[in-house]
Amino acid sequence: MIRKVNIPINGSHYELIKSIHREKYLAIKYKIMKSVKLSLIVGLSVSLLFTGCASLNKTQKGAAVGTVAGGAMGAVVGKATGNTALGAIIGAAVGGTTGAIIGHKMDKQAKEIENAVPDAKVERVGEGIVVEFSSNILFGFDKSNLSYEAKTNLDKLVTVLNDYADTDIELQGHTDNKGSDSYNRKLSVQRANAVSSYLNNEGIRGSRIAIRGFGEDVPKYNNDTESGRTKNRRVEFLITANEKMKEEAAKEATN
């Protein structure tokens, strides 16, 4: 049983306690206001980025994205939108005239991928490209070994990737929410690794490729429906400029 003890407090004690509480209150208030201010800045930047650029083409959006965004902004956007591909590309953006030059190169590459691999979903985002393969195209259910159809599609993509050697590729594996977290994460990594190994065997340098497995943590579609779960079982290719392309674009921008 907890006993409540009443301690007499005189005037000086009361003023001391009042002062201490006021200092704590001000400290907490400052932290809250600072957090709110940061949130507003991030929110406003993201809002301006995605609504203010509505009339721009993909190349111009690439310049705008890089101007206001960096790695931190990319992480915020990726987490807020549940789109890790979007966040990663924004985080890698250069911006300005250099970003616009990179964006122009990405426009061309994205068009070639779209024509070469009609089974893939191709999106131009900022200064990069997201190529999404549904896992039912690449893998059998609950499998991580590539199907014949998968290799046929990847062969088409490899041709374009080899033509644009100055790009980096991040492979992101995702699953639906069926099964345990640990199992799904492991499966997503295995699938990304399977794609990476195949690309490497077909001539894509290993130094260009990075792998991430997210399991069920970042659903892009509604896991409450069978259709949504099927779409969430996916592998995404994030194609961004490597350092060589960035340096060449920067030189071109100054000419």
NORPE-V595796 format. One record per residue. N is the residue number from 1. SS is DSSP state (H for helix, E for strand, C for the rest). NEAR is the number of other C-alpha atoms within 8 Angstrom. D_LAST is the distance of its C-alpha to the last C-alpha in Angstrom with 2 decimals. Layout:
N:SS:NEAR:D_LAST ; N:SS:NEAR:D_LAST
//
This chain:
1:C:2:80.07 ; 2:C:3:77.66 ; 3:C:4:79.46 ; 4:C:4:78.09 ; 5:C:4:78.89 ; 6:C:4:78.89 ; 7:C:4:78.05 ; 8:C:4:79.05 ; 9:C:6:76.16 ; 10:C:6:76.88 ; 11:H:6:74.76 ; 12:H:6:72.71 ; 13:H:8:71.97 ; 14:H:9:70.85 ; 15:H:8:68.44 ; 16:H:8:66.96 ; 17:H:8:66.45 ; 18:H:8:64.99 ; 19:H:8:62.50 ; 20:H:8:61.44 ; 21:H:8:60.96 ; 22:H:8:58.93 ; 23:H:8:56.54 ; 24:H:8:56.16 ; 25:H:8:55.64 ; 26:H:8:52.88 ; 27:H:8:51.14 ; 28:H:8:51.30 ; 29:H:8:50.19 ; 30:H:8:47.12 ; 31:H:8:46.16 ; 32:H:8:46.67 ; 33:H:8:44.65 ; 34:H:8:41.78 ; 35:H:8:41.87 ; 36:H:8:42.08 ; 37:H:8:39.19 ; 38:H:8:36.97 ; 39:H:8:38.16 ; 40:H:8:37.43 ; 41:H:8:33.87 ; 42:H:10:33.25 ; 43:H:8:35.14 ; 44:H:8:33.31 ; 45:H:9:29.88 ; 46:H:9:30.98 ; 47:H:9:32.62 ; 48:H:9:29.62 ; 49:H:11:27.48 ; 50:H:8:29.83 ; 51:H:7:31.36 ; 52:C:8:28.64 ; 53:C:10:26.25 ; 54:C:6:28.98 ; 55:C:5:27.46 ; 56:C:8:23.97 ; 57:C:6:23.09 ; 58:H:11:22.60 ; 59:H:17:18.80 ; 60:H:10:18.88 ; 61:H:13:21.71 ; 62:H:18:19.75 ; 63:H:18:17.29 ; 64:H:13:20.42 ; 65:H:14:22.38 ; 66:H:17:20.06 ; 67:H:9:19.70 ; 68:H:9:23.51 ; 69:C:12:24.58 ; 70:C:11:24.89 ; 71:H:10:27.56 ; 72:H:8:30.33 ; 73:H:12:29.50 ; 74:H:16:29.32 ; 75:H:11:32.74 ; 76:H:10:34.17 ; 77:H:12:33.02 ; 78:H:14:34.23 ; 79:H:10:37.57 ; 80:H:7:38.01 ; 81:H:6:37.33 ; 82:C:9:38.96 ; 83:C:12:35.85 ; 84:H:9:34.65 ; 85:H:11:32.01 ; 86:H:11:30.42 ; 87:H:15:30.69 ; 88:H:13:29.18 ; 89:H:15:26.10 ; 90:H:16:25.56 ; 91:H:13:26.08 ; 92:C:11:23.36 ; 93:C:14:20.73 ; 94:C:11:17.40 ; 95:C:14:16.70 ; 96:H:10:14.22 ; 97:H:9:11.01 ; 98:H:14:11.16 ; 99:H:16:14.74 ; 100:H:15:14.20 ; 101:H:11:12.18 ; 102:H:15:15.07 ; 103:H:16:17.50 ; 104:H:9:16.60 ; 105:H:8:17.37 ; 106:H:13:20.49 ; 107:H:11:21.60 ; 108:H:8:21.84 ; 109:H:10:23.62 ; 110:H:12:25.99 ; 111:H:8:27.03 ; 112:H:9:27.85 ; 113:H:11:29.88 ; 114:H:11:31.68 ; 115:H:7:32.71 ; 116:H:9:33.68 ; 117:C:10:35.61 ; 118:C:7:37.44 ; 119:C:6:39.71 ; 120:C:10:36.94 ; 121:E:10:35.61 ; 122:E:11:31.81 ; 123:E:8:29.91 ; 124:E:12:26.26 ; 125:E:11:26.01 ; 126:C:17:22.96 ; 127:C:22:20.46 ; 128:E:14:23.29 ; 129:E:15:26.22 ; 130:E:14:29.94 ; 131:E:12:32.30 ; 132:E:11:35.92 ; 133:E:12:38.90 ; 134:E:13:42.34 ; 135:H:12:44.49 ; 136:H:10:47.14 ; 137:H:9:44.74 ; 138:H:12:44.02 ; 139:E:13:47.29 ; 140:C:11:50.96 ; 141:C:5:52.42 ; 142:C:6:52.40 ; 143:C:7:50.98 ; 144:C:10:47.97 ; 145:C:8:48.21 ; 146:E:11:45.96 ; 147:C:10:47.75 ; 148:H:6:47.46 ; 149:H:8:45.67 ; 150:H:11:43.19 ; 151:H:10:42.35 ; 152:H:8:41.92 ; 153:H:10:39.40 ; 154:H:9:37.56 ; 155:H:9:37.40 ; 156:H:10:35.52 ; 157:H:11:33.05 ; 158:H:11:32.65 ; 159:H:8:31.50 ; 160:H:12:28.50 ; 161:H:9:27.81 ; 162:H:9:27.82 ; 163:H:6:25.26 ; 164:C:8:22.85 ; 165:C:6:23.52 ; 166:C:9:20.63 ; 167:E:11:22.55 ; 168:E:11:25.37 ; 169:E:11:28.63 ; 170:E:12:31.12 ; 171:E:15:34.54 ; 172:E:15:36.66 ; 173:E:15:40.36 ; 174:E:17:42.45 ; 175:C:16:46.13 ; 176:C:13:48.52 ; 177:C:10:51.03 ; 178:C:5:53.94 ; 179:C:6:55.12 ; 180:C:7:54.61 ; 181:H:9:51.38 ; 182:H:7:51.48 ; 183:H:9:52.22 ; 184:H:15:49.42 ; 185:H:14:46.85 ; 186:H:10:48.04 ; 187:H:14:47.93 ; 188:H:15:44.37 ; 189:H:14:43.23 ; 190:H:9:45.23 ; 191:H:12:43.64 ; 192:H:15:40.08 ; 193:H:9:41.10 ; 194:H:11:42.60 ; 195:H:10:39.40 ; 196:H:12:37.37 ; 197:H:8:39.85 ; 198:H:8:39.72 ; 199:H:11:35.93 ; 200:H:10:36.09 ; 201:H:7:38.82 ; 202:C:8:36.79 ; 203:C:7:33.92 ; 204:C:11:31.72 ; 205:C:7:31.09 ; 206:H:7:33.04 ; 207:H:5:30.21 ; 208:H:9:28.32 ; 209:E:11:31.35 ; 210:E:8:32.81 ; 211:E:11:36.11 ; 212:E:10:37.67 ; 213:E:13:41.05 ; 214:E:13:41.92 ; 215:E:18:45.32 ; 216:C:12:46.55 ; 217:C:6:44.74 ; 218:C:10:41.95 ; 219:C:12:43.48 ; 220:C:8:41.20 ; 221:C:8:44.21 ; 222:C:9:47.75 ; 223:C:11:49.93 ; 224:C:6:53.04 ; 225:C:7:52.93 ; 226:H:7:53.14 ; 227:H:6:50.17 ; 228:H:11:48.08 ; 229:H:15:49.23 ; 230:H:11:48.34 ; 231:H:11:44.76 ; 232:H:15:44.48 ; 233:C:12:45.32 ; 234:E:13:41.77 ; 235:E:14:38.98 ; 236:E:13:35.41 ; 237:E:12:32.26 ; 238:E:16:29.29 ; 239:E:12:26.14 ; 240:E:12:23.06 ; 241:E:13:19.82 ; 242:C:9:20.60 ; 243:H:7:18.80 ; 244:H:8:17.08 ; 245:H:11:15.62 ; 246:H:12:14.59 ; 247:H:8:12.87 ; 248:H:8:10.99 ; 249:H:12:10.11 ; 250:H:10:9.03 ; 251:H:8:6.64 ; 252:H:8:5.33 ; 253:H:9:5.60 ; 254:H:5:3.83 ; 255:C:4:0.00
//
